[in-house]
Amino acid sequence: MPNVLIRDVPEDDLEQIRSAAADQGLSLQSYLRDAVHAQAVYLRRQAALAEAADRLRGQPSVPDDERQAVLDAIEDAHAERADRLSDGRRDR
């Protein structure tokens, strides 16, 4: 796995990061590796969204009633999952 060296990090910034890492029980290296990974995931998602937007550009939009039906179905699914998860916690 490649290594990365970052020079000239302001001392106040480094202390803030060290403190955040310690608060999470992580080494500075682990904390920064997780931060780099999270940024890479974010960038990949942004690229995927931009690609989807490019493919959809010029396509007719979804009618409002169909869009709302999908959003309602998603909300119902989230509510059902939350209910199942909370029921599972009560069984313990």
MDTraj code that builds the backbone (N, CA, C; nanometers):
import mdtraj as md
import numpy as np

residues = "MET PRO ASN VAL LEU ILE ARG ASP VAL PRO GLU ASP ASP LEU GLU GLN ILE ARG SER ALA ALA ALA ASP GLN GLY LEU SER LEU GLN SER TYR LEU ARG ASP ALA VAL HIS ALA GLN ALA VAL TYR LEU ARG ARG GLN ALA ALA LEU ALA GLU ALA ALA ASP ARG LEU ARG GLY GLN PRO SER VAL PRO ASP ASP GLU ARG GLN ALA VAL LEU ASP ALA ILE GLU ASP ALA HIS ALA GLU ARG ALA ASP ARG LEU SER ASP GLY ARG ARG ASP ARG".split()
xyz = np.array([
    [0.0860, -0.1168, 0.0000],
    [0.0000, 0.0000, 0.0000],
    [0.0910, 0.1237, 0.0000],
    [0.0598, 0.2243, -0.0791],
    [0.1441, 0.3436, -0.0856],
    [0.1407, 0.4239, 0.0453],
    [0.2460, 0.4987, 0.0680],
    [0.2546, 0.5897, 0.1817],
    [0.2346, 0.7317, 0.1344],
    [0.1869, 0.8174, 0.2243],
    [0.1660, 0.9589, 0.1942],
    [0.2344, 1.0400, 0.3037],
    [0.3051, 1.1439, 0.2640],
    [0.3685, 1.2347, 0.3587],
    [0.3082, 1.3724, 0.3375],
    [0.2618, 1.4320, 0.4455],
    [0.2041, 1.5661, 0.4369],
    [0.2940, 1.6597, 0.5150],
    [0.3439, 1.7601, 0.4482],
    [0.4342, 1.8560, 0.5115],
    [0.3590, 1.9835, 0.5483],
    [0.4177, 2.0570, 0.6405],
    [0.3716, 2.1911, 0.6762],
    [0.2273, 2.1956, 0.7259],
    [0.1903, 2.0982, 0.8086],
    [0.0575, 2.0991, 0.8701],
    [0.0629, 2.1950, 0.9891],
    [-0.0269, 2.2916, 0.9949],
    [-0.0274, 2.3837, 1.1088],
    [-0.0431, 2.3070, 1.2412],
    [0.0350, 2.3468, 1.3408],
    [0.0365, 2.2770, 1.4697],
    [-0.1027, 2.2697, 1.5328],
    [-0.1787, 2.3781, 1.5266],
    [-0.3145, 2.3779, 1.5840],
    [-0.4032, 2.2744, 1.5149],
    [-0.3907, 2.2648, 1.3830],
    [-0.4694, 2.1666, 1.3082],
    [-0.4307, 2.0248, 1.3485],
    [-0.3016, 1.9999, 1.3598],
    [-0.2543, 1.8670, 1.3959],
    [-0.3004, 1.8288, 1.5366],
    [-0.2963, 1.9221, 1.6289],
    [-0.3438, 1.8949, 1.7641],
    [-0.4930, 1.8616, 1.7650],
    [-0.5696, 1.9345, 1.6853],
    [-0.7132, 1.9078, 1.6751],
    [-0.7381, 1.7669, 1.6224],
    [-0.6617, 1.7268, 1.5230],
    [-0.6772, 1.5937, 1.4635],
    [-0.6315, 1.4861, 1.5612],
    [-0.5197, 1.5106, 1.6295],
    [-0.4724, 1.4141, 1.7301],
    [-0.5783, 1.3948, 1.8392],
    [-0.6382, 1.5042, 1.8816],
    [-0.7408, 1.4977, 1.9852],
    [-0.8626, 1.4186, 1.9369],
    [-0.9054, 1.4439, 1.8142],
    [-1.0202, 1.3710, 1.7583],
    [-0.9889, 1.2220, 1.7473],
    [-0.8680, 1.1889, 1.7059],
    [-0.8276, 1.0482, 1.6957],
    [-0.8300, 0.9827, 1.8331],
    [-0.7732, 1.0510, 1.9327],
    [-0.7700, 0.9967, 2.0686],
    [-0.9118, 0.9776, 2.1225],
    [-1.0003, 1.0736, 2.0954],
    [-1.1389, 1.0631, 2.1407],
    [-1.2073, 0.9392, 2.0851],
    [-1.1647, 0.8967, 1.9666],
    [-1.2234, 0.7774, 1.9036],
    [-1.1434, 0.6515, 1.9333],
    [-1.0372, 0.6657, 2.0132],
    [-0.9545, 0.5500, 2.0465],
    [-0.8710, 0.5010, 1.9305],
    [-0.8369, 0.5920, 1.8396],
    [-0.7598, 0.5568, 1.7204],
    [-0.6234, 0.6214, 1.7243],
    [-0.5297, 0.5572, 1.6551],
    [-0.4010, 0.6214, 1.6345],
    [-0.4193, 0.7322, 1.5322],
    [-0.3246, 0.8229, 1.5297],
    [-0.3292, 0.9303, 1.4297],
    [-0.3299, 0.8710, 1.2891],
    [-0.2472, 0.7688, 1.2670],
    [-0.2411, 0.7052, 1.1351],
    [-0.3753, 0.6444, 1.0972],
    [-0.4379, 0.5717, 1.1879],
    [-0.5675, 0.5095, 1.1571],
    [-0.6737, 0.6145, 1.1294],
    [-0.6741, 0.7190, 1.2103],
    [-0.7723, 0.8257, 1.1933],
    [-0.7574, 0.8916, 1.0567],
    [-0.6337, 0.9238, 1.0197],
    [-0.6104, 0.9890, 0.8906],
    [-0.6362, 0.8945, 0.7739],
    [-0.6026, 0.7665, 0.7899],
    [-0.6313, 0.6689, 0.6835],
    [-0.7815, 0.6595, 0.6627],
    [-0.8591, 0.6563, 0.7728],
    [-1.0054, 0.6525, 0.7612],
    [-1.0585, 0.7790, 0.6942],
    [-0.9990, 0.8939, 0.7271],
    [-1.0420, 1.0203, 0.6665],
    [-1.0131, 1.0226, 0.5164],
    [-0.8963, 0.9720, 0.4782],
    [-0.8617, 0.9655, 0.3355],
    [-0.9571, 0.8706, 0.2633],
    [-0.9862, 0.7570, 0.3255],
    [-1.0785, 0.6614, 0.2640],
    [-1.2186, 0.7220, 0.2496],
    [-1.2659, 0.7907, 0.3531],
    [-1.3984, 0.8539, 0.3464],
    [-1.4036, 0.9569, 0.2343],
    [-1.2976, 1.0323, 0.2168],
    [-1.2933, 1.1319, 0.1090],
    [-1.2959, 1.0630, -0.0268],
    [-1.2229, 0.9526, -0.0410],
    [-1.2225, 0.8792, -0.1685],
    [-1.3616, 0.8238, -0.1989],
    [-1.4303, 0.7707, -0.0976],
    [-1.5670, 0.7203, -0.1157],
    [-1.6581, 0.8339, -0.1607],
    [-1.6460, 0.9483, -0.0945],
    [-1.7261, 1.0654, -0.1304],
    [-1.7021, 1.1057, -0.2761],
    [-1.5756, 1.1106, -0.3172],
    [-1.5434, 1.1496, -0.4549],
    [-1.5974, 1.0493, -0.5563],
    [-1.5894, 0.9189, -0.5232],
    [-1.6457, 0.8182, -0.6139],
    [-1.7966, 0.8351, -0.6271],
    [-1.8638, 0.8626, -0.5155],
    [-2.0090, 0.8828, -0.5212],
    [-2.0441, 1.0070, -0.6022],
    [-1.9686, 1.1135, -0.5836],
    [-1.9938, 1.2353, -0.6609],
    [-1.9750, 1.2094, -0.8101],
    [-1.8716, 1.1328, -0.8451],
    [-1.8484, 1.0995, -0.9861],
    [-1.9629, 1.0154, -1.0412],
    [-2.0128, 0.9199, -0.9619],
    [-2.1243, 0.8364, -1.0070],
    [-2.2505, 0.9200, -1.0253],
    [-2.2751, 1.0130, -0.9338],
    [-2.3924, 1.1007, -0.9478],
    [-2.3802, 1.1898, -1.0709],
    [-2.2610, 1.2415, -1.0953],
    [-2.2405, 1.3259, -1.2133],
    [-2.2607, 1.2451, -1.3413],
    [-2.2133, 1.1213, -1.3413],
    [-2.2316, 1.0349, -1.4591],
    [-2.3798, 1.0057, -1.4814],
    [-2.4521, 0.9782, -1.3740],
    [-2.5961, 0.9525, -1.3865],
    [-2.6679, 1.0772, -1.4374],
    [-2.6294, 1.1935, -1.3853],
    [-2.6921, 1.3185, -1.4306],
    [-2.6656, 1.3408, -1.5791],
    [-2.5435, 1.3092, -1.6237],
    [-2.5120, 1.3235, -1.7664],
    [-2.5977, 1.2312, -1.8515],
    [-2.6156, 1.1058, -1.8050],
    [-2.6964, 1.0108, -1.8817],
    [-2.8430, 1.0511, -1.8863],
    [-2.8899, 1.1156, -1.7789],
    [-3.0316, 1.1531, -1.7725],
    [-3.0613, 1.2879, -1.8372],
    [-2.9567, 1.3652, -1.8623],
    [-2.9770, 1.4978, -1.9203],
    [-3.0488, 1.4836, -2.0554],
    [-3.1522, 1.5605, -2.0717],
    [-3.2281, 1.5573, -2.1966],
    [-3.3417, 1.4563, -2.1952],
    [-3.3476, 1.3723, -2.0924],
    [-3.4559, 1.2749, -2.0819],
    [-3.5778, 1.3440, -2.0212],
    [-3.6960, 1.2961, -2.0514],
    [-3.8146, 1.3566, -1.9912],
    [-3.8143, 1.3332, -1.8400],
    [-3.8656, 1.4289, -1.7661],
    [-3.8675, 1.4145, -1.6206],
    [-3.9792, 1.3190, -1.5791],
    [-3.9641, 1.2658, -1.4600],
    [-4.0637, 1.1739, -1.4052],
    [-4.1830, 1.2566, -1.3572],
    [-4.3034, 1.2144, -1.3894],
    [-4.4214, 1.2875, -1.3419],
    [-4.4229, 1.2966, -1.1888],
    [-4.4743, 1.4070, -1.1381],
    [-4.4740, 1.4322, -0.9943],
    [-4.5424, 1.3213, -0.9142],
    [-4.6531, 1.2684, -0.9642],
    [-4.7235, 1.1645, -0.8885],
    [-4.6417, 1.0361, -0.8796],
    [-4.5695, 1.0020, -0.9855],
    [-4.4831, 0.8832, -0.9825],
    [-4.3642, 0.9054, -0.8896],
    [-4.3063, 1.0235, -0.8953],
    [-4.1944, 1.0570, -0.8072],
    [-4.2387, 1.0476, -0.6614],
    [-4.3567, 1.1022, -0.6304],
    [-4.4057, 1.0990, -0.4930],
    [-4.4342, 0.9564, -0.4495],
    [-4.4847, 0.8735, -0.5389],
    [-4.5118, 0.7334, -0.5047],
    [-4.3821, 0.6612, -0.4666],
    [-4.2756, 0.6881, -0.5395],
    [-4.1462, 0.6267, -0.5077],
    [-4.0958, 0.6768, -0.3729],
    [-4.1020, 0.8071, -0.3500],
    [-4.0569, 0.8629, -0.2225],
    [-4.1382, 0.8086, -0.1056],
    [-4.2686, 0.7935, -0.1248],
    [-4.3536, 0.7366, -0.0203],
    [-4.3156, 0.5916, 0.0087],
    [-4.2887, 0.5148, -0.0963],
    [-4.2490, 0.3745, -0.0780],
    [-4.1169, 0.3650, -0.0025],
    [-4.0235, 0.4527, -0.0331],
    [-3.8952, 0.4540, 0.0380],
    [-3.9167, 0.4890, 0.1844],
    [-3.9982, 0.5895, 0.2094],
    [-4.0262, 0.6296, 0.3477],
    [-4.0929, 0.5168, 0.4250],
    [-4.1879, 0.4469, 0.3619],
    [-4.2546, 0.3337, 0.4268],
    [-4.1545, 0.2226, 0.4582],
    [-4.0651, 0.1951, 0.3651],
    [-3.9652, 0.0909, 0.3865],
    [-3.8721, 0.1273, 0.5018],
    [-3.8334, 0.2543, 0.5096],
    [-3.7490, 0.2988, 0.6205],
    [-3.8227, 0.2839, 0.7539],
    [-3.9485, 0.3211, 0.7562],
    [-4.0269, 0.3114, 0.8789],
    [-4.0426, 0.1657, 0.9215],
    [-4.0688, 0.0767, 0.8260],
    [-4.0816, -0.0662, 0.8576],
    [-3.9512, -0.1218, 0.9124],
    [-3.8402, -0.0816, 0.8521],
    [-3.7088, -0.1298, 0.8991],
    [-3.6806, -0.0768, 1.0396],
    [-3.7121, 0.0485, 1.0637],
    [-3.6918, 0.1056, 1.1973],
    [-3.7764, 0.0312, 1.3003],
    [-3.8994, -0.0023, 1.2637],
    [-3.9855, -0.0781, 1.3550],
    [-3.9259, -0.2157, 1.3842],
    [-3.8774, -0.2835, 1.2802],
    [-3.8164, -0.4160, 1.2997],
    [-3.6936, -0.4060, 1.3890],
    [-3.6116, -0.3034, 1.3674],
    [-3.4913, -0.2881, 1.4482],
    [-3.5253, -0.2567, 1.5929],
    [-3.6232, -0.1710, 1.6160],
    [-3.6601, -0.1380, 1.7538],
    [-3.7273, -0.2568, 1.8217],
    [-3.8038, -0.3372, 1.7488],
    [-3.8638, -0.4579, 1.8054],
    [-3.7555, -0.5562, 1.8459],
    [-3.6507, -0.5650, 1.7665],
    [-3.5402, -0.6563, 1.7956],
    [-3.4667, -0.6142, 1.9210],
    [-3.4563, -0.4860, 1.9478],
    [-3.3886, -0.4370, 2.0680],
    [-3.4706, -0.4695, 2.1929],
    [-3.6033, -0.4649, 2.1797],
    [-3.6901, -0.4906, 2.2951],
    [-3.6872, -0.6376, 2.3359],
    [-3.6550, -0.7270, 2.2400],
    [-3.6535, -0.8710, 2.2677],
    [-3.5325, -0.9115, 2.3512],
    [-3.4346, -0.8270, 2.3624],
    [-3.3100, -0.8674, 2.4309],
    [-3.3223, -0.8609, 2.5787],
])
top = md.Topology()
chain = top.add_chain()
for i, resn in enumerate(residues, 1):
    res = top.add_residue(resn, chain, resSeq=i)
    for name in ("N", "CA", "C"):
        top.add_atom(name, md.element.get_by_symbol(name[0]), res)
traj = md.Trajectory(xyz[None], top)
